[in-house]
Amino acid sequence: MPRVQTFDAIIVGAGAAGLFCAGIAGQRGRRVLLIDHSPKIAEKIRISGGGRANFTNRDLDPRAPQKHFVGENPNFCRSALSRYTPTDFIGLLQRHGVAWHEKHKGQLFCDRSADDLIQALLRECEAGGVDRWQPCAVRAVRQDGDGAYALDTDRGPVRAPKLVVATGGLPVPQIGASDFGLRLAAQFGLRVIEPRPALVPLTFDGAAWTPYAGLAGLALPVRIETGGKKDRMAFDEDLLFTHRGLSGPAVLQISSYWQAGAPIRLNLAPDTDLGAALGDAKRRSRKLLANELAQWVPARLADAWAAQDGDWQRPVMETADRALARLAERLQRWELVPTGTEGWRKAEVMRGGVDTRELSQQTLESRQAGLFFIGEVVDVTGWLGGYNFQWAWASAHACAQAL
């Protein structure tokens, strides 16, 4: 029988939340083992933010976290987020000499590379004397008679009184995403909110999308919304046309709120009263309607729209008022029903996960004593723009204090 190695805490998953939690717990004097099945360290950090890791967002308001987070209970994240803020994480990076810059809407990125952030987290783990086994798969988990957790791993049996699950969600399976954390929660009788892709492009029926497929690659600022009077959600962001549907920040944001079968509504010229503008153009311009329309929307979009109706394929001064009004209405209240999403392969995060009703807001410990869940595996999903990383740091910090 191989010798069983014992630790104060075992953390499964060496991504953002797992690395950060391990480093803090180790520096607090705990003997920590960090395990990950992937040969590559923190690959999701490495590929995020175009390789520069959008690591937090200055606009986050910990007093009203539900504004930037979704889930069955968005308020759950308030405790952790108020105790470890974007300012706290910025301070950590500054101590490690990681240069960063702010883009629009409070988004913070590494100046040079996401690897600078990964190396900072690894140095935190080194400072805490963390043992890291990678690649190393966990084959089985069980609870001993004394309440400790025993794990069978590729490098032999280990046990600890505290087990932290930081295995992330299901997006980007090509870099090693797995459902390990969700299966483990179910094994110990904890409820799981059904996972679905979030921050993900939306797709449309092939035939219905044909008039717009030629617009692939076109981007423009829009207002996008979904939901009814009680649950309406709207964003002012950039839209990107793709061969199969719509993407870009506007669509990624709304995808976290969109329900299958429901429409989305788009204003393709959000800063213009298009009806009034076209009426004014009719009085003074001899241009084709599409050419006139190109003042307010990209020319390719203007051409594609005008091509859909014979009434729109003439000079603007010869176009009937009703036809102009119909065009303005269509462009500023375009309603369409997605047939689906691009799925886990293209999703940035997972919506759903371990039910927050099973977890302590203060410590992230589940009602299964000694078993903790942090980061994306929990049913807490942030907006695009660094919010999900801040949840990783904050939940990891709260958990590490409790270890």
Backbone hydrogen bonds in HBPLUS format (Angstrom, degrees):
<---DONOR---> <-ACCEPTOR-->    atom                        ^
c    i                          cat <-CA-CA->   ^        H-A-AA   ^      H-
h    n   atom  resd res      DA  || num        DHA   H-A  angle D-A-AA Bond
n    s   type  num  typ     dist DA aas  dist angle  dist       angle   num
A0005-GLN N   A0157-PRO O   3.18 MM 152  6.61 159.8  2.22 148.8 144.9     1
A0159-ARG N   A0005-GLN O   2.94 MM 154  6.44 143.1  2.07 156.1 163.1     2
A0007-PHE N   A0159-ARG O   2.95 MM 152  6.35 151.3  2.04 158.1 166.8     3
A0008-ASP N   A0031-ARG O   2.85 MM  23  5.09 144.5  1.98 137.0 148.5     4
A0009-ALA N   A0031-ARG O   3.27 MM  22  6.58 153.1  2.35 154.8 153.9     5
A0033-LEU N   A0009-ALA O   3.05 MM  24  6.51 156.9  2.11 154.2 161.6     6
A0010-ILE N   A0162-LYS O   3.01 MM 152  6.42 156.8  2.07 150.8 156.5     7
A0164-VAL N   A0010-ILE O   2.82 MM 154  6.19 167.3  1.84 160.1 164.1     8
A0011-ILE N   A0033-LEU O   2.79 MM  22  6.18 167.0  1.81 166.8 171.2     9
A0035-ILE N   A0011-ILE O   2.90 MM  24  6.27 165.5  1.92 167.0 171.6    10
A0012-VAL N   A0164-VAL O   2.86 MM 152  6.24 165.8  1.88 174.6 174.9    11
A0166-ALA N   A0012-VAL O   2.80 MM 154  5.71 161.7  1.83 161.4 164.2    12
A0013-GLY N   A0035-ILE O   2.71 MM  22  5.91 173.3  1.71 176.3 178.4    13
A0019-LEU N   A0015-GLY O   2.96 MM   4  5.84 168.4  1.97 152.3 156.1    14
A0020-PHE N   A0016-ALA O   3.19 MM   4  6.22 165.9  2.21 147.5 151.9    15
A0021-CYS N   A0017-ALA O   2.94 MM   4  6.00 166.3  1.95 152.5 156.8    16
A0022-ALA N   A0018-GLY O   2.97 MM   4  6.04 161.9  2.01 148.4 153.5    17
A0023-GLY N   A0019-LEU O   3.06 MM   4  6.25 163.6  2.09 150.6 154.4    18
A0024-ILE N   A0020-PHE O   3.13 MM   4  6.37 166.9  2.15 153.6 156.4    19
A0025-ALA N   A0021-CYS O   2.95 MM   4  6.06 171.7  1.96 155.4 158.2    20
A0026-GLY N   A0022-ALA O   2.88 MM   4  5.92 159.4  1.92 149.1 155.3    21
A0027-GLN N   A0023-GLY O   3.03 MM   4  6.18 155.8  2.09 143.2 149.7    22
A0028-ARG N   A0024-ILE O   3.00 MM   4  6.26 121.3  2.36 139.2 155.0    23
A0028-ARG N   A0025-ALA O   3.11 MM   3  5.01 139.7  2.28  93.5 105.4    24
A0030-ARG N   A0025-ALA O   3.11 MM   5  5.65 158.5  2.16 151.7 147.8    25
A0029-GLY N   A0026-GLY O   3.00 MM   3  5.31 150.8  2.09 112.6 114.5    26
A0131-ASP N   A0032-VAL O   2.98 MM  99  6.22 167.6  2.00 167.6 163.5    27
A0034-LEU N   A0131-ASP O   2.74 MM  97  6.08 164.9  1.76 165.6 171.1    28
A0133-TRP N   A0034-LEU O   2.86 MM  99  6.24 158.0  1.91 161.4 168.9    29
A0036-ASP N   A0133-TRP O   3.18 MM  97  6.64 152.5  2.26 167.9 168.0    30
A0136-CYS N   A0036-ASP O   2.82 MM 100  5.64 149.1  1.91 129.7 138.5    31
A0045-ILE N   A0042-ALA O   3.12 MM   3  5.47 126.3  2.43 104.6 117.3    32
A0046-ARG N   A0042-ALA O   3.13 MM   4  6.46 160.5  2.17 149.7 155.5    33
A0047-ILE N   A0043-GLU O   3.06 MM   4  6.34 149.3  2.16 149.4 154.9    34
A0048-SER N   A0045-ILE O   3.19 MM   3  5.25 146.6  2.30 101.2 111.1    35
A0051-GLY N   A0048-SER O   2.93 MM   3  5.42 134.5  2.14 110.6 123.0    36
A0053-ALA N   A0048-SER O   2.91 MM   5  4.77 154.8  1.98 134.2 125.8    37
A0052-ARG N   A0049-GLY O   3.09 MM   3  5.13 155.4  2.15 102.5 110.2    38
A0114-ALA N   A0051-GLY O   2.82 MM  63  5.54 152.0  1.90 142.5 136.6    39
A0110-CYS N   A0052-ARG O   2.88 MM  58  5.12 160.8  1.92 165.1 160.0    40
A0055-PHE N   A0053-ALA O   2.91 MM   2  5.27 118.3  2.29 111.3  93.9    41
A0108-LEU N   A0056-THR O   3.19 MM  52  5.70 169.8  2.21 154.8 151.9    42
A0060-LEU N   A0057-ASN O   3.30 MM   3  5.89 168.9  2.31 116.2 119.2    43
A0058-ARG N   A0106-GLY O   2.83 MM  48  4.67 153.4  1.90 136.6 134.8    44
A0064-ALA N   A0061-ASP O   2.91 MM   3  5.50 152.3  1.99 117.7 126.0    45
A0067-LYS N   A0064-ALA O   3.04 MM   3  5.87 163.9  2.07 121.9 126.9    46
A0068-HIS N   A0065-PRO O   2.96 MM   3  5.67 145.2  2.09 120.0 127.4    47
A0383-TRP N   A0068-HIS O   2.91 MM 315  5.53 135.3  2.11 159.3 156.7    48
A0070-VAL N   A0381-THR O   2.70 MM 311  5.20 158.4  1.75 151.1 158.2    49
A0381-THR N   A0070-VAL O   2.96 MM 311  5.20 166.0  1.98 159.2 159.7    50
A0076-PHE N   A0073-ASN O   3.00 MM   3  5.73 164.2  2.02 124.2 129.1    51
A0077-CYS N   A0074-PRO O   3.41 MM   3  6.32 155.4  2.48 122.0 123.9    52
A0078-ARG N   A0075-ASN O   3.04 MM   3  5.49 165.6  2.06 118.3 123.0    53
A0081-LEU N   A0077-CYS O   3.05 MM   4  6.06 169.0  2.06 161.8 165.3    54
A0082-SER N   A0078-ARG O   2.92 MM   4  5.91 144.7  2.05 148.7 156.6    55
A0083-ARG N   A0079-SER O   3.26 MM   4  6.43 134.0  2.49 140.8 151.9    56
A0083-ARG N   A0080-ALA O   3.20 MM   3  5.29 136.0  2.40  97.4 109.3    57
A0084-TYR N   A0080-ALA O   3.10 MM   4  6.33 132.1  2.34 146.5 158.5    58
A0088-ASP N   A0085-THR O   3.00 MM   3  5.17 122.7  2.33 101.6 115.9    59
A0089-PHE N   A0085-THR O   3.21 MM   4  6.68 156.1  2.27 153.2 159.1    60
A0090-ILE N   A0086-PRO O   2.89 MM   4  6.14 158.5  1.94 154.1 160.7    61
A0091-GLY N   A0087-THR O   3.04 MM   4  6.21 153.6  2.11 142.8 149.4    62
A0092-LEU N   A0088-ASP O   3.18 MM   4  6.57 146.5  2.30 141.5 149.8    63
A0092-LEU N   A0089-PHE O   3.09 MM   3  5.01 117.2  2.50  92.6 107.7    64
A0093-LEU N   A0089-PHE O   3.08 MM   4  6.47 161.2  2.11 154.1 157.6    65
A0094-GLN N   A0090-ILE O   2.92 MM   4  6.20 155.9  1.98 151.9 159.2    66
A0095-ARG N   A0091-GLY O   3.02 MM   4  6.27 150.1  2.11 144.9 152.4    67
A0096-HIS N   A0092-LEU O   3.20 MM   4  6.55 137.6  2.39 140.0 151.3    68
A0096-HIS N   A0093-LEU O   3.05 MM   3  5.06 127.2  2.34  94.0 108.3    69
A0098-VAL N   A0093-LEU O   2.91 MM   5  5.17 169.6  1.93 148.8 146.2    70
A0097-GLY N   A0094-GLN O   3.05 MM   3  4.89 158.8  2.09 100.0 106.2    71
A0111-ASP N   A0099-ALA O   2.83 MM  12  5.39 172.3  1.83 127.8 127.7    72
A0101-HIS N   A0109-PHE O   2.88 MM   8  5.53 152.3  1.96 152.8 161.9    73
A0109-PHE N   A0101-HIS O   2.91 MM   8  5.53 163.7  1.93 162.6 167.8    74
A0103-LYS N   A0107-GLN O   2.70 MM   4  5.21 166.0  1.72 161.5 165.6    75
A0107-GLN N   A0104-HIS O   3.41 MM   3  6.05 170.4  2.42 117.9 120.7    76
A0116-ASP N   A0113-SER O   3.07 MM   3  5.71 150.6  2.16 114.3 120.8    77
A0117-LEU N   A0114-ALA O   3.02 MM   3  5.34 126.1  2.32 105.1 117.9    78
A0118-ILE N   A0114-ALA O   3.12 MM   4  6.55 159.3  2.16 150.1 155.9    79
A0119-GLN N   A0115-ASP O   2.84 MM   4  6.04 163.7  1.87 153.4 157.0    80
A0120-ALA N   A0116-ASP O   3.12 MM   4  6.28 147.3  2.23 136.6 145.2    81
A0121-LEU N   A0117-LEU O   3.04 MM   4  6.41 156.5  2.10 152.3 158.0    82
A0122-LEU N   A0118-ILE O   2.93 MM   4  6.24 153.8  2.00 150.0 157.9    83
A0123-ARG N   A0119-GLN O   2.92 MM   4  6.14 152.3  2.00 145.0 152.1    84
A0124-GLU N   A0120-ALA O   3.02 MM   4  6.32 146.3  2.14 142.0 151.3    85
A0125-CYS N   A0121-LEU O   3.05 MM   4  6.40 149.1  2.15 142.3 150.4    86
A0126-GLU N   A0122-LEU O   2.88 MM   4  6.23 154.9  1.94 148.3 155.6    87
A0127-ALA N   A0123-ARG O   2.89 MM   4  6.10 156.0  1.95 146.4 152.5    88
A0128-GLY N   A0124-GLU O   3.17 MM   4  6.42 130.8  2.43 134.2 146.5    89
A0128-GLY N   A0125-CYS O   3.04 MM   3  5.06 131.9  2.28  95.1 108.6    90
A0130-VAL N   A0125-CYS O   3.06 MM   5  5.30 177.2  2.06 149.6 148.8    91
A0129-GLY N   A0126-GLU O   3.00 MM   3  5.01 163.6  2.03 106.3 110.8    92
A0154-ASP N   A0137-ALA O   3.02 MM  17  5.57 141.7  2.17 153.8 162.8    93
A0139-ARG N   A0152-ASP O   2.63 MM  13  5.33 154.3  1.69 158.1 166.6    94
A0152-ASP N   A0140-ALA O   2.95 MM  12  5.17 160.4  1.99 142.0 148.0    95
A0142-ARG N   A0150-ALA O   2.97 MM   8  5.37 152.9  2.04 150.2 158.5    96
A0150-ALA N   A0142-ARG O   2.78 MM   8  5.37 167.5  1.80 160.9 165.0    97
A0144-ASP N   A0148-ALA O   2.75 MM   4  5.34 161.3  1.78 158.8 164.2    98
A0147-GLY N   A0144-ASP O   3.00 MM   3  5.27 161.9  2.04 113.4 116.8    99
A0149-TYR N   A0160-ALA O   2.71 MM  11  5.41 171.2  1.71 156.2 153.9   100
A0160-ALA N   A0149-TYR O   3.01 MM  11  5.41 145.7  2.13 140.3 150.9   101
A0151-LEU N   A0158-VAL O   2.81 MM   7  5.34 169.0  1.82 157.0 160.7   102
A0158-VAL N   A0151-LEU O   3.01 MM   7  5.34 157.8  2.06 150.4 157.4   103
A0153-THR N   A0156-GLY O   3.32 MM   3  5.13 145.4  2.44 110.7 119.8   104
A0156-GLY N   A0153-THR O   3.07 MM   3  5.13 159.4  2.11 114.7 113.3   105
A0163-LEU N   A0370-GLY O   2.84 MM 207  6.18 166.7  1.86 170.0 172.0   106
A0372-PHE N   A0163-LEU O   2.86 MM 209  6.20 165.9  1.88 159.7 163.8   107
A0165-VAL N   A0372-PHE O   2.78 MM 207  6.01 164.9  1.81 142.9 147.5   108
A0374-ILE N   A0165-VAL O   3.08 MM 209  6.38 163.2  2.11 159.9 160.3   109
A0172-VAL N   A0344-TRP O   2.85 MM 172  5.84 161.2  1.89 148.2 143.4   110
A0175-ILE N   A0172-VAL O   3.06 MM   3  5.96 171.9  2.07 125.9 128.5   111
A0176-GLY N   A0173-PRO O   2.98 MM   3  5.18 163.0  2.00 115.6 116.0   112
A0183-ARG N   A0179-ASP O   2.94 MM   4  6.18 160.9  1.98 162.4 168.6   113
A0184-LEU N   A0180-PHE O   2.90 MM   4  6.12 154.5  1.96 152.1 159.7   114
A0185-ALA N   A0181-GLY O   2.99 MM   4  6.19 156.3  2.04 143.4 149.5   115
A0186-ALA N   A0182-LEU O   3.09 MM   4  6.32 162.1  2.12 145.5 149.9   116
A0187-GLN N   A0183-ARG O   2.87 MM   4  6.11 151.1  1.95 144.6 153.3   117
A0188-PHE N   A0184-LEU O   3.19 MM   4  6.50 145.8  2.31 146.9 153.7   118
A0188-PHE N   A0185-ALA O   3.21 MM   3  5.42 128.0  2.50  99.4 111.6   119
A0190-LEU N   A0185-ALA O   2.87 MM   5  5.08 163.2  1.90 149.9 144.4   120
A0189-GLY N   A0186-ALA O   2.98 MM   3  4.97 161.8  2.01 110.2 111.6   121
A0355-ASP N   A0191-ARG O   3.03 MM 164  5.55 169.4  2.04 136.2 138.6   122
A0193-ILE N   A0353-GLY O   2.71 MM 160  5.10 154.3  1.77 164.5 155.3   123
A0353-GLY N   A0193-ILE O   2.95 MM 160  5.10 159.9  2.00 130.3 136.6   124
A0196-ARG N   A0351-ARG O   2.86 MM 155  5.33 151.0  1.95 148.3 154.1   125
A0351-ARG N   A0196-ARG O   2.87 MM 155  5.33 173.5  1.88 171.2 170.1   126
A0198-ALA N   A0349-VAL O   3.01 MM 151  5.37 154.1  2.08 155.6 147.6   127
A0349-VAL N   A0198-ALA O   3.37 MM 151  5.37 172.2  2.38 138.7 136.4   128
A0348-GLU N   A0199-LEU O   3.13 MM 149  5.38 147.5  2.24 124.1 133.8   129
A0342-GLU N   A0201-PRO O   3.01 MM 141  5.61 145.4  2.13 149.9 148.9   130
A0202-LEU N   A0246-LEU O   2.98 MM  44  5.44 147.9  2.09 160.8 167.1   131
A0246-LEU N   A0202-LEU O   2.98 MM  44  5.44 149.9  2.07 146.0 155.6   132
A0203-THR N   A0340-GLY O   2.87 MM 137  5.27 171.6  1.88 129.8 131.8   133
A0339-THR N   A0203-THR O   2.86 MM 136  5.85 147.1  1.97 137.3 146.7   134
A0204-PHE N   A0244-ARG O   3.07 MM  40  6.35 153.1  2.15 171.6 164.5   135
A0209-TRP N   A0205-ASP O   2.89 MM   4  5.93 137.6  2.07 153.1 166.0   136
A0210-THR N   A0207-ALA O   3.23 MM   3  5.33 154.8  2.30 102.3 109.7   137
A0212-TYR N   A0209-TRP O   2.84 MM   3  5.52 148.3  1.94 124.0 133.8   138
A0213-ALA N   A0209-TRP O   3.04 MM   4  6.07 126.1  2.35 149.1 161.2   139
A0215-LEU N   A0212-TYR O   2.87 MM   3  5.38 160.9  1.90 116.8 123.1   140
A0216-ALA N   A0213-ALA O   3.22 MM   3  5.75 162.2  2.26 118.6 119.7   141
A0218-LEU N   A0215-LEU O   2.90 MM   3  5.65 156.5  1.96 153.3 155.9   142
A0217-GLY N   A0241-PHE O   2.83 MM  24  5.62 166.7  1.85 146.3 141.7   143
A0241-PHE N   A0218-LEU O   2.93 MM  23  5.46 165.3  1.95 158.7 162.5   144
A0220-LEU N   A0239-LEU O   3.03 MM  19  5.42 146.7  2.14 141.4 151.1   145
A0239-LEU N   A0220-LEU O   2.75 MM  19  5.42 170.3  1.76 154.2 155.6   146
A0222-VAL N   A0237-GLU O   2.83 MM  15  5.80 171.6  1.84 165.5 164.8   147
A0237-GLU N   A0222-VAL O   3.15 MM  15  5.80 135.3  2.36 150.4 161.9   148
A0223-ARG N   A0267-ASN O   3.19 MM  44  5.13 154.7  2.26 135.4 143.1   149
A0267-ASN N   A0223-ARG O   2.89 MM  44  5.13 155.3  1.95 152.9 158.6   150
A0224-ILE N   A0235-PHE O   2.92 MM  11  5.43 164.0  1.95 158.9 163.8   151
A0235-PHE N   A0224-ILE O   2.87 MM  11  5.43 151.9  1.95 153.2 162.2   152
A0225-GLU N   A0265-ARG O   2.94 MM  40  5.26 147.6  2.04 147.7 155.3   153
A0265-ARG N   A0225-GLU O   2.86 MM  40  5.26 162.4  1.90 153.0 156.6   154
A0226-THR N   A0233-MET O   3.00 MM   7  5.61 146.3  2.11 151.6 162.1   155
A0233-MET N   A0226-THR O   2.92 MM   7  5.61 158.6  1.96 160.1 164.9   156
A0232-ARG N   A0228-GLY O   2.84 MM   4  4.95 103.9  2.43 149.4 150.4   157
A0250-ALA N   A0238-ASP O   2.89 MM  12  5.35 171.3  1.90 149.0 146.7   158
A0240-LEU N   A0247-SER O   2.88 MM   7  4.86 153.2  1.95 125.6 120.3   159
A0247-SER N   A0240-LEU O   2.68 MM   7  4.86 161.1  1.72 153.3 158.0   160
A0242-THR N   A0245-GLY O   2.79 MM   3  5.08 161.8  1.82 151.4 145.6   161
A0252-LEU N   A0248-GLY O   3.00 MM   4  6.21 167.7  2.02 161.4 165.3   162
A0253-GLN N   A0249-PRO O   2.96 MM   4  5.99 165.5  1.98 149.5 153.2   163
A0254-ILE N   A0250-ALA O   3.13 MM   4  6.35 166.7  2.15 144.9 148.7   164
A0255-SER N   A0251-VAL O   2.90 MM   4  5.90 142.7  2.04 146.8 156.1   165
A0256-SER N   A0253-GLN O   3.35 MM   3  6.03 153.2  2.43 113.9 119.3   166
A0257-TYR N   A0254-ILE O   2.94 MM   3  5.39 151.2  2.02 113.5 122.4   167
A0258-TRP N   A0254-ILE O   2.91 MM   4  6.03 136.4  2.10 149.8 163.2   168
A0262-ALA N   A0259-GLN O   2.94 MM   3  5.58 160.2  1.98 145.0 148.0   169
A0264-ILE N   A0336-LEU O   2.85 MM  72  5.66 161.7  1.88 158.4 160.1   170
A0336-LEU N   A0264-ILE O   3.05 MM  72  5.66 161.2  2.09 159.3 165.3   171
A0266-LEU N   A0334-TRP O   2.82 MM  68  5.04 156.0  1.88 139.7 148.0   172
A0334-TRP N   A0266-LEU O   2.96 MM  68  5.04 147.3  2.07 161.6 153.3   173
A0268-LEU N   A0331-LEU O   2.86 MM  63  5.59 171.8  1.87 160.9 158.8   174
A0272-THR N   A0269-ALA O   3.26 MM   3  5.77 161.5  2.29 125.8 125.2   175
A0277-ALA N   A0273-ASP O   2.96 MM   4  6.18 160.8  2.00 154.9 161.2   176
A0278-LEU N   A0274-LEU O   2.87 MM   4  5.98 162.5  1.90 152.6 155.9   177
A0279-GLY N   A0275-GLY O   3.05 MM   4  6.18 152.0  2.13 140.8 149.1   178
A0280-ASP N   A0276-ALA O   2.95 MM   4  6.17 152.8  2.03 146.9 153.6   179
A0281-ALA N   A0277-ALA O   2.95 MM   4  6.21 153.9  2.02 142.7 150.2   180
A0282-LYS N   A0278-LEU O   2.94 MM   4  6.16 149.0  2.03 145.9 153.3   181
A0283-ARG N   A0280-ASP O   3.15 MM   3  5.45 134.7  2.36 102.0 113.5   182
A0284-ARG N   A0281-ALA O   3.13 MM   3  5.41 146.5  2.24 105.5 115.0   183
A0285-SER N   A0281-ALA O   2.83 MM   4  5.44 149.4  1.92 166.4 165.4   184
A0316-VAL N   A0287-LYS O   2.85 MM  29  6.20 159.7  1.89 163.5 161.6   185
A0291-ASN N   A0288-LEU O   3.01 MM   3  5.28 116.8  2.42 102.8 118.1   186
A0292-GLU N   A0288-LEU O   3.01 MM   4  6.36 154.8  2.08 155.9 163.8   187
A0289-LEU N   A0314-ARG O   2.94 MM  25  6.05 163.6  1.97 143.1 143.7   188
A0293-LEU N   A0289-LEU O   2.82 MM   4  6.03 158.9  1.86 155.7 162.2   189
A0294-ALA N   A0290-ALA O   3.13 MM   4  6.30 135.2  2.34 139.3 149.5   190
A0295-GLN N   A0292-GLU O   3.17 MM   3  6.00 164.3  2.20 120.4 122.8   191
A0296-TRP N   A0293-LEU O   2.96 MM   3  5.89 157.9  2.01 128.5 132.7   192
A0297-VAL N   A0293-LEU O   3.29 MM   4  6.53 147.8  2.40 146.8 155.4   193
A0301-LEU N   A0298-PRO O   2.95 MM   3  5.34 120.8  2.31 107.4 122.1   194
A0302-ALA N   A0298-PRO O   2.95 MM   4  6.30 158.7  2.00 154.6 161.6   195
A0303-ASP N   A0299-ALA O   2.88 MM   4  6.12 161.8  1.91 155.3 159.2   196
A0304-ALA N   A0300-ARG O   3.01 MM   4  6.17 161.2  2.05 143.7 149.0   197
A0305-TRP N   A0301-LEU O   2.94 MM   4  6.11 157.4  1.99 151.8 157.6   198
A0306-ALA N   A0302-ALA O   2.99 MM   4  6.14 169.7  2.00 151.6 154.7   199
A0307-ALA N   A0303-ASP O   3.04 MM   4  6.13 146.4  2.15 145.1 153.7   200
A0308-GLN N   A0305-TRP O   3.04 MM   3  5.55 160.2  2.08 114.2 120.5   201
A0309-ASP N   A0306-ALA O   3.42 MM   3  6.07 175.2  2.42 118.5 119.9   202
A0312-TRP N   A0309-ASP O   2.90 MM   3  5.48 156.8  1.95 117.6 125.1   203
A0313-GLN N   A0310-GLY O   3.19 MM   3  5.34 168.6  2.21 110.1 112.7   204
A0318-GLU N   A0315-PRO O   2.97 MM   3  5.39 148.2  2.07 109.3 119.2   205
A0319-THR N   A0316-VAL O   3.16 MM   3  5.11 162.3  2.19 104.2 109.4   206
A0323-ALA N   A0320-ALA O   3.00 MM   3  5.19 119.1  2.39 100.1 115.0   207
A0324-LEU N   A0320-ALA O   3.03 MM   4  6.42 156.0  2.09 154.8 161.8   208
A0325-ALA N   A0321-ASP O   2.91 MM   4  6.17 159.4  1.95 151.8 157.4   209
A0326-ARG N   A0322-ARG O   2.91 MM   4  6.10 151.5  1.99 142.9 151.0   210
A0327-LEU N   A0323-ALA O   2.98 MM   4  6.19 153.4  2.05 144.3 151.1   211
A0328-ALA N   A0324-LEU O   2.94 MM   4  6.20 164.3  1.96 152.0 156.0   212
A0329-GLU N   A0325-ALA O   2.91 MM   4  6.06 163.1  1.94 147.8 152.8   213
A0330-ARG N   A0326-ARG O   2.97 MM   4  6.10 157.1  2.02 143.2 149.5   214
A0331-LEU N   A0327-LEU O   2.99 MM   4  6.22 160.2  2.03 152.8 157.5   215
A0332-GLN N   A0328-ALA O   2.97 MM   4  6.07 147.2  2.08 147.6 156.5   216
A0333-ARG N   A0329-GLU O   2.80 MM   4  5.63 124.8  2.10 143.2 154.0   217
A0346-LYS N   A0343-GLY O   3.18 MM   3  5.93 142.6  2.33 118.0 125.3   218
A0347-ALA N   A0343-GLY O   3.01 MM   4  6.03 129.6  2.28 145.5 159.3   219
A0354-VAL N   A0377-VAL O   2.84 MM  23  6.24 161.3  1.88 154.4 152.8   220
A0379-ASP N   A0354-VAL O   3.08 MM  25  5.47 155.8  2.14 145.0 137.5   221
A0358-GLU N   A0355-ASP O   2.97 MM   3  5.68 163.4  2.00 120.0 125.5   222
A0359-LEU N   A0356-THR O   3.05 MM   3  5.18 164.9  2.08 109.3 114.1   223
A0367-ARG N   A0358-GLU O   2.99 MM   9  5.86 125.5  2.30 156.0 166.5   224
A0360-SER N   A0365-GLU O   2.88 MM   5  5.43 144.6  2.00 142.4 153.3   225
A0364-LEU N   A0360-SER O   2.83 MM   4  4.82 148.6  1.93 133.1 140.9   226
A0373-PHE N   A0364-LEU O   3.17 MM   9  5.91 156.5  2.23 157.5 159.2   227
A0366-SER N   A0371-LEU O   2.74 MM   5  5.70 171.6  1.74 164.5 165.7   228
A0371-LEU N   A0368-GLN O   3.06 MM   3  5.79 152.1  2.14 150.1 152.1   229
A0378-VAL N   A0375-GLY O   3.22 MM   3  6.06 166.2  2.24 122.7 126.7   230
A0380-VAL N   A0378-VAL O   2.70 MM   2  5.53 138.1  1.87 108.6  94.7   231
A0390-GLN N   A0386-GLY O   3.16 MM   4  6.43 156.3  2.22 145.1 151.8   232
A0391-TRP N   A0387-TYR O   3.02 MM   4  6.34 148.1  2.12 144.4 152.8   233
A0392-ALA N   A0388-ASN O   3.05 MM   4  6.35 149.3  2.14 140.2 148.6   234
A0392-ALA N   A0389-PHE O   2.99 MM   3  4.91 113.6  2.45  92.3 108.9   235
A0393-TRP N   A0389-PHE O   2.93 MM   4  6.33 160.6  1.97 158.0 161.5   236
A0394-ALA N   A0390-GLN O   2.88 MM   4  6.00 168.4  1.90 150.6 154.4   237
A0395-SER N   A0391-TRP O   2.87 MM   4  5.80 167.5  1.88 149.0 153.1   238
A0396-ALA N   A0392-ALA O   3.02 MM   4  5.95 155.2  2.09 142.0 149.5   239
A0397-HIS N   A0393-TRP O   2.91 MM   4  6.05 154.9  1.97 146.0 153.1   240
A0398-ALA N   A0394-ALA O   2.99 MM   4  6.20 163.8  2.01 149.2 153.1   241
A0399-CYS N   A0395-SER O   3.01 MM   4  6.14 160.8  2.05 145.0 150.3   242
A0400-ALA N   A0396-ALA O   2.85 MM   4  6.01 163.3  1.88 150.3 155.3   243
A0401-GLN N   A0397-HIS O   3.06 MM   4  6.27 153.7  2.13 149.5 155.3   244
A0402-ALA N   A0399-CYS O   2.91 MM   3  5.15 123.6  2.24 101.0 116.0   245
A0403-LEU N   A0399-CYS O   3.05 MM   4  6.42 126.7  2.35 143.7 158.9   246
A0403-LEU N   A0400-ALA O   3.22 MM   3  5.09 138.0  2.40  92.8 104.4   247
